[in-house]
């Protein structure tokens, strides 16, 4: 039975950051346990490869939601990264800090010390963004770049947004998120830049870091009110390891609560139902599930060549040659080309809807299968949903997928925001700058006019955009799972440091927020940060 100072459960976004920071001094022996393997897939470094990886069981857990009435009885895919690097191996690479008010809301909601002023230095610490000014980081481990490809249709859309009265925003990660521009992505010289590249590879050869891959954690080991270690399965054998200091759960918003419940930590009724003995009652485990829900509006285009054609036949061959010779072209594109952050009502202080604009359209959005005709898509997502769901184990078997119940669109505010966001997207597409390119709106179709019809379209077609949070919410109230230092309430020797501790949604893609949580979490573990 081996003993380490720290055991990190999960080698994803947060886990790789912690592995780097906790081993940097050389003082501590650190073990990182990852259920997946090394990120060796052909498509991983190629940005456009995300469309292949979303259906690859080697690098994606391929979770699904339960069928719910709010989304017309559909099971909705919830991709989560598997392997060292986690979801930074398969995501759309979009980097968003969010709005300062997001983090101030964390603190006002009970997460002491987690305001924007506290987190801003961590964002700068993460970033290596050459195009930014003094408000951005320029020497961090995560290379960031603005989407470099430009197309007539994207330029026309930017002009149409201006004609609609929307502002241009050169850096939505600066002081104000409002407006339209080109996305910033985690890339370097045309290649995906994951946390493995930025954080783990520089730490790999440190003698105080041990990495175990293809090691599926079965449970946490508890002795009274202390977490003493972890038991995992590797090559058919069960292995138990001890933590002299702490076990740090970094398994993400789906698997961190799953591991807690498999270990007897959670709600008594959930555990009793699957025959697991209660060891520590925490009613908030698996509750408060929040995710971004998005509709994808589509148009059939004309007088232009879109990604639908560029990704087929001889054009695809040329694109492959261009990418491997110059690291440019369509293979450098992720899930978004042009961004938009808009207010759906003039009385709003900040944007409440985000757009993902790309010159492509999908016959099957969940599987990323492109239409055969020229197309364009605007993904429409409410930034700060109020709807809350849950995730709980369905079995004592660690290999059984937990039950994910997002409860999307259950709050009126969410429905109104999404409906108004779709209306504005249609209005922009109807501006003069787009008329030379638009043939017809194919989804939902111009016949959709009433709020009831818009809502029906959203419920029947919307998908998650893969930003689950809050299932191990931090705070100081009785329902919080971790306190403001990310320690599991009522236990010693156990913390959670990943997206699951985020108490309320940030305004945009969550990759940047998770990195900031991990950076600050590392400081909290090492005792070098103080709470306000």
C-alpha positions in Angstrom: 0.0 0.0 0.0 1.7 3.2 -1.2 1.5 6.6 0.5 1.6 9.9 -1.1 1.2 13.4 0.3 -1.5 14.3 -2.2 -3.7 12.1 -4.4 -5.4 13.8 -7.3 -8.4 11.9 -8.6 -8.8 12.8 -12.3 -6.3 13.9 -14.9 -8.5 16.5 -16.6 -8.4 20.3 -16.7 -8.2 20.8 -12.9 -6.1 17.7 -12.2 -3.3 18.6 -14.6 -3.1 22.1 -13.2 -2.9 20.8 -9.6 -0.3 18.1 -10.6 1.9 20.9 -11.9 1.4 23.3 -9.0 1.6 20.8 -6.1 4.9 19.3 -7.4 6.6 22.5 -8.3 8.4 22.9 -5.0 9.6 19.3 -4.9 8.4 19.0 -1.3 5.4 16.8 -1.9 4.8 13.4 -3.4 1.8 13.6 -5.7 -0.1 10.8 -7.3 -2.6 11.5 -10.1 -5.1 8.8 -11.1 -6.8 9.0 -14.5 -9.4 6.5 -15.8 -8.4 7.1 -19.4 -5.1 7.0 -21.1 -2.5 9.2 -22.8 -3.8 11.7 -25.4 -2.3 10.0 -28.5 -5.3 10.2 -30.9 -4.6 11.5 -34.4 -7.4 14.1 -34.2 -6.5 15.5 -30.7 -4.0 18.2 -31.8 -6.0 19.2 -34.9 -8.6 21.8 -33.8 -11.3 20.6 -36.2 -10.9 17.1 -34.9 -13.3 17.9 -32.0 -16.1 16.7 -34.3 -14.5 13.2 -34.5 -13.6 13.1 -30.8 -17.2 13.9 -29.6 -18.1 10.3 -30.6 -14.8 8.6 -29.7 -15.2 6.3 -26.7 -11.5 6.4 -26.0 -11.6 10.1 -25.2 -15.2 10.8 -24.3 -17.3 9.2 -21.6 -20.4 9.8 -23.8 -22.8 10.5 -20.9 -26.4 11.2 -21.7 -29.2 12.9 -19.8 -32.4 11.2 -18.7 -35.3 11.8 -21.0 -37.3 14.8 -19.6 -40.6 16.4 -20.5 -39.0 19.9 -20.8 -36.9 18.6 -23.8 -39.6 16.5 -25.4 -38.5 13.2 -23.9 -35.1 13.2 -25.6 -31.9 11.8 -24.2 -29.2 14.6 -24.8 -25.5 13.8 -25.2 -23.2 15.2 -22.4 -19.7 14.7 -23.7 -16.9 14.6 -21.0 -13.3 14.2 -21.8 -11.6 10.9 -20.9 -7.8 10.7 -20.7 -5.0 13.0 -19.5 -6.2 16.5 -20.4 -9.9 15.7 -19.9 -12.3 17.9 -21.7 -9.5 20.1 -23.1 -8.8 17.2 -25.5 -12.3 17.3 -27.1 -13.8 20.7 -26.5 -14.3 23.6 -28.9 -11.3 25.4 -27.4 -13.3 28.6 -26.9 -11.8 30.7 -24.0 -14.1 33.0 -22.0 -13.4 34.6 -18.7 -17.0 35.6 -18.1 -18.3 38.8 -16.5 -16.9 40.2 -13.3 -20.4 40.1 -11.8 -20.4 36.3 -12.2 -17.7 35.9 -9.6 -18.9 38.6 -7.4 -22.2 36.6 -7.3 -20.2 33.6 -6.1 -19.0 35.5 -3.1 -22.3 37.2 -2.4 -23.9 33.7 -2.5 -21.6 32.5 0.3 -18.3 31.5 -1.4 -16.1 33.7 0.6 -13.1 35.1 -1.2 -14.3 34.1 -4.7 -14.9 37.5 -6.2 -13.6 38.8 -9.5 -10.8 41.0 -8.0 -9.5 37.8 -6.3 -9.7 35.7 -9.4 -8.4 38.2 -12.0 -4.8 37.6 -11.2 -5.4 33.9 -11.7 -6.8 34.5 -15.2 -3.8 36.5 -16.1 -1.6 33.8 -14.6 -3.2 31.2 -16.9 -3.1 33.3 -20.1 -0.5 33.6 -22.8 -2.4 35.9 -25.2 -0.2 38.0 -27.5 -3.1 40.1 -28.9 -4.3 41.4 -25.5 -3.3 44.5 -23.6 -2.3 45.0 -20.0 -5.6 43.5 -18.8 -4.6 40.1 -20.2 -1.9 37.6 -19.3 1.0 37.2 -21.7 3.3 34.7 -20.0 1.0 32.0 -18.8 1.1 28.3 -19.7 -2.1 28.3 -21.8 -1.5 29.7 -25.3 -4.5 31.6 -26.6 -5.1 33.0 -30.0 -7.9 34.8 -31.8 -9.5 32.8 -34.5 -7.4 33.7 -37.5 -9.5 32.6 -40.5 -11.8 35.1 -42.2 -14.5 34.5 -44.7 -16.8 36.8 -46.7 -19.8 35.4 -44.9 -18.3 36.1 -41.4 -17.4 39.6 -42.4 -20.9 40.2 -43.8 -22.4 38.9 -40.5 -20.2 41.3 -38.5 -21.5 44.2 -40.7 -25.1 42.9 -40.2 -24.6 43.0 -36.5 -23.4 46.6 -36.8 -26.5 47.4 -38.9 -28.6 46.0 -36.1 -27.0 48.5 -33.6 -24.7 45.9 -32.0 -21.2 47.1 -31.0 -17.9 45.5 -32.2 -15.8 44.1 -29.4 -12.1 43.3 -30.1 -11.6 41.6 -26.7 -14.7 40.2 -24.9 -12.3 39.1 -22.1 -11.4 42.7 -21.4 -13.5 45.1 -19.3 -16.8 44.6 -21.1 -18.1 41.5 -22.7 -20.8 43.2 -24.8 -20.6 43.0 -28.6 -19.5 41.0 -31.6 -16.0 39.8 -32.8 -13.9 36.8 -33.4 -13.5 34.1 -30.7 -10.4 33.5 -28.7 -9.3 29.8 -28.6 -6.8 27.6 -26.7 -4.5 27.1 -29.7 -0.8 27.6 -30.5 0.5 27.8 -34.1 -2.7 26.2 -35.5 -2.8 23.3 -33.0 -5.1 22.6 -30.0 -3.3 23.6 -26.8 -4.6 21.4 -23.9 -3.7 21.4 -20.2 -1.4 18.5 -21.0 0.6 20.9 -23.2 0.4 23.8 -20.8 0.6 22.2 -17.4 1.3 18.5 -17.4 4.1 18.0 -19.8 6.4 20.6 -18.0 5.8 18.6 -14.8 6.0 15.0 -16.1 9.7 14.4 -15.4 9.5 15.6 -11.8 10.5 12.7 -9.5 7.8 13.6 -7.0 4.9 13.1 -9.6 3.4 9.7 -10.3 0.7 9.3 -12.9 -1.4 6.2 -13.1 -3.6 5.9 -16.3 -6.3 3.4 -17.1 -7.0 3.5 -13.4 -10.7 3.8 -12.5 -11.4 5.1 -9.0 -13.9 2.9 -7.2 -14.2 4.7 -3.9 -12.6 7.0 -1.4 -11.4 5.4 1.8 -12.7 6.9 5.0 -11.6 6.4 8.6 -14.1 8.1 10.8 -14.4 11.7 9.5 -11.1 11.6 7.7 -10.5 10.6 4.1 -7.3 8.5 4.2 -7.0 7.4 0.6 -8.4 6.0 -2.6 -9.1 2.5 -4.1 -9.0 2.2 -7.8 -9.1 -0.6 -10.4 -6.3 -1.1 -12.9 -5.8 -4.0 -15.2 -8.4 -5.9 -13.3 -6.8 -5.5 -9.9 -7.9 -3.3 -7.0 -5.3 -1.0 -5.6 -5.5 1.1 -2.4 -3.3 4.1 -1.9 -3.0 6.4 1.1 -2.8 10.2 1.3 -0.8 11.7 4.1 -2.2 15.1 3.5 -5.2 15.2 1.2 -7.2 13.5 -1.5 -8.3 16.0 -4.1 -11.3 15.1 -6.3 -10.9 16.6 -9.8 -13.2 14.2 -11.6 -15.6 16.9 -12.9 -19.2 17.8 -12.4 -20.5 14.3 -13.3 -18.0 12.0 -11.7 -17.0 13.9 -8.6 -20.5 13.5 -7.1 -20.6 10.0 -8.4 -17.4 9.1 -6.6 -18.6 10.7 -3.4 -21.9 8.8 -3.5 -20.1 5.5 -4.3 -18.0 6.2 -1.2 -21.1 6.7 1.1 -21.0 10.5 1.0 -24.3 12.1 0.1 -28.0 12.0 0.6 -29.3 9.0 2.6 -32.2 8.3 0.3 -30.0 8.1 -2.8 -27.5 5.8 -1.1 -30.1 3.6 0.5 -31.8 3.1 -2.9 -28.7 1.5 -4.3 -27.6 -0.4 -1.2 -24.6 1.8 -0.2 -24.1 2.4 3.5 -24.1 6.0 4.6 -20.8 7.2 5.9 -21.2 10.9 5.8 -24.4 12.8 5.2 -24.2 15.7 2.7 -27.5 16.4 1.1 -26.1 18.8 -1.5 -24.0 16.1 -3.3 -25.3 15.8 -6.9 -27.8 18.6 -6.5 -27.8 22.1 -8.1 -26.8 20.7 -11.5 -26.5 23.7 -14.0 -25.6 23.6 -17.7 -25.8 25.9 -20.7 -28.6 24.9 -23.0 -28.4 26.1 -26.7 -30.5 26.1 -29.8 -28.9 26.0 -33.2 -30.6 28.2 -35.8 -29.7 27.3 -39.4 -29.8 29.0 -42.8 -29.3 27.7 -46.3 -26.9 30.0 -48.0 -26.1 31.1 -51.5 -23.3 33.0 -53.4 -20.6 31.6 -51.1 -18.7 28.5 -50.2 -19.2 27.3 -46.6 -17.6 24.7 -44.4 -20.2 22.2 -45.6 -18.6 22.1 -49.0 -15.0 22.9 -47.8 -15.1 19.7 -45.7 -15.9 17.4 -48.6 -14.2 15.9 -51.6 -11.3 17.6 -53.3 -11.7 20.7 -51.2 -11.1 18.7 -48.1 -8.0 17.3 -49.6 -6.7 20.8 -50.3 -7.6 21.8 -46.7 -5.6 18.9 -45.3 -2.6 19.8 -47.4 -2.9 23.5 -46.3 -3.1 22.5 -42.7 -0.1 20.2 -42.6 2.0 22.6 -44.6 1.0 26.0 -43.1 -1.2 25.2 -40.1 -4.0 27.4 -41.5 -7.4 26.8 -43.0 -10.6 25.1 -42.0 -8.8 22.5 -39.9 -7.9 25.2 -37.4 -11.5 25.9 -36.7 -13.4 24.8 -33.5 -17.0 25.3 -32.5 -17.2 29.1 -33.0 -15.9 31.6 -35.6 -17.7 34.8 -34.6 -18.9 35.6 -31.1 -21.8 37.7 -30.0 -22.7 38.7 -26.4 -26.1 40.5 -26.4 -28.6 42.0 -24.1 -32.1 40.7 -24.9 -33.7 43.7 -23.2 -32.3 47.3 -23.0 -32.8 47.4 -19.3 -30.2 44.7 -18.7 -26.9 45.8 -17.3 -24.9 43.1 -19.0 -25.4 40.5 -21.8 -27.6 37.5 -21.1 -27.2 35.6 -24.4 -24.2 34.3 -26.2 -24.0 33.5 -29.9 -21.7 30.9 -31.6 -21.6 31.8 -35.3 -20.1 29.5 -37.8 -20.3 29.1 -41.6 -21.6 25.5 -41.4 -24.9 23.8 -40.7 -25.6 20.4 -39.3 -27.9 17.6 -40.4 -27.2 16.2 -37.0 -25.9 18.7 -34.5 -25.2 16.3 -31.7 -23.0 14.1 -34.0 -21.6 17.1 -36.0 -22.8 15.7 -39.3 -22.8 18.5 -41.9 -25.6 19.4 -44.3 -24.8 18.8 -48.0 -26.0 22.3 -49.0 -24.1 25.6 -48.2 -25.1 26.5 -44.6 -24.7 28.8 -41.6 -25.5 28.2 -37.9 -26.0 30.5 -35.0 -25.9 28.8 -31.7 -28.0 30.7 -29.1 -27.4 30.1 -25.4 -28.6 31.9 -22.3 -25.6 32.9 -20.3 -26.8 32.5 -16.7 -29.6 29.9 -16.5 -31.7 29.6 -13.4 -32.9 26.1 -14.0 -31.4 23.5 -11.6 -31.2 19.7 -12.0 -29.4 16.8 -10.4 -27.0 14.0 -11.0 -27.1 10.8 -8.8 -25.8 7.3 -9.1 -28.3 4.6 -10.2 -26.2 1.7 -9.0 -23.4 0.7 -6.6 -21.5 -0.4 -9.7 -18.9 2.3 -10.7 -19.3 1.4 -14.3 -23.0 2.3 -14.5 -23.6 5.8 -15.8 -25.2 8.1 -13.3 -28.6 9.6 -13.9 -28.3 13.2 -15.2 -31.5 15.3 -14.9 -30.7 18.8 -16.1 -34.3 20.1 -15.8 -33.6 22.5 -18.7 -35.9 25.5 -19.3 -37.9 24.9 -16.1 -37.6 28.6 -15.1 -39.6 31.2 -17.0 -36.6 33.6 -17.1 -34.6 31.0 -19.0 -37.3 30.5 -21.6 -37.8 34.2 -22.1 -34.1 34.9 -22.5 -33.6 32.1 -25.0 -36.6 33.1 -27.1 -35.6 36.7 -27.3 -32.0 35.7 -28.2 -33.3 33.7 -31.1 -35.4 36.6 -32.3 -32.4 38.9 -32.3 -30.3 36.3 -34.2 -33.0 36.2 -36.9 -33.2 40.0 -37.0 -29.5 40.3 -37.6 -29.6 37.7 -40.4 -32.3 39.8 -42.0 -30.2 42.9 -42.2 -29.0 44.2 -45.6 -25.5 42.9 -45.3 -26.6 39.3 -45.2 -29.2 39.4 -48.0 -26.8 38.5 -50.7 -26.0 35.3 -48.9 -29.2 34.1 -47.2 -31.4 31.8 -49.3 -33.8 30.5 -46.6 -33.9 30.0 -42.8 -34.1 26.2 -42.4 -34.3 26.0 -38.6 -36.6 26.8 -37.1 -38.0 28.4 -40.3 -39.6 31.7 -40.9 -43.1 30.3 -40.2 -42.1 30.2 -36.5 -43.3 33.6 -35.1 -45.0 33.2 -31.7 -43.2 32.7 -28.4 -45.0 29.3 -28.1 -43.5 28.2 -31.4 -40.0 29.5 -30.5 -40.2 27.6 -27.2 -41.4 24.4 -29.0 -38.4 24.6 -31.3 -36.0 25.0 -28.4 -37.5 22.2 -26.4 -37.6 19.8 -29.4 -34.1 20.6 -30.8 -31.9 22.3 -28.2 -28.8 20.6 -26.8 -26.4 21.1 -23.9 -23.2 22.9 -24.9 -21.3 20.8 -22.4 -20.8 23.1 -19.4 -22.1 21.2 -16.4 -21.2 22.7 -13.0 -22.3 23.0 -9.4 -22.9 19.4 -8.3 -20.5 19.8 -5.4 -21.3 23.5 -4.9 -19.1 25.6 -2.7 -20.5 27.9 0.0 -21.0 28.2 3.7 -24.6 27.1 4.0 -26.0 23.7 5.0 -26.5 22.5 1.4 -23.0 23.4 0.2 -20.8 20.4 -0.4 -17.5 22.1 0.0 -16.6 25.3 2.0 -14.8 28.3 0.6 -11.5 26.5 0.9 -12.9 23.7 -1.3 -12.8 21.2 1.7 -15.6 18.7 1.8 -17.8 19.9 4.7 -17.6 17.7 7.8 -14.6 15.7 6.6 -10.9 16.2 6.8 -8.3 15.3 4.2 -10.7 15.7 1.2 -11.3 18.6 -1.2 -13.0 19.0 -4.5 -11.3 21.2 -7.1 -13.1 21.2 -10.5 -16.2 22.5 -12.2 -18.5 20.9 -9.7 -17.6 23.4 -7.0 -18.7 26.4 -9.2 -21.8 27.7 -7.4 -23.5 29.6 -10.2 -23.0 29.8 -14.0 -20.4 32.0 -15.6 -21.3 34.1 -18.6 -19.8 31.9 -21.3 -17.7 28.7 -21.9 -16.5 27.4 -18.6 -13.0 26.3 -19.5 -11.4 29.5 -18.3 -13.3 29.5 -15.0 -12.4 25.9 -14.2 -8.7 26.8 -14.8 -8.9 29.8 -12.5 -10.6 27.6 -9.8 -7.8 25.0 -10.1 -5.1 27.7 -9.9 -6.6 29.2 -6.8 -7.4 25.8 -5.5 -3.8 24.8 -5.7 -2.8 27.9 -3.7 -5.5 27.0 -1.1 -4.1 23.5 -0.8 -0.6 24.7 -0.4 -1.7 27.3 2.2 -0.4 30.3 0.3 -3.7 32.0 -0.3 -5.9 33.7 2.4 -9.6 34.0 2.4 -11.3 37.3 2.7 
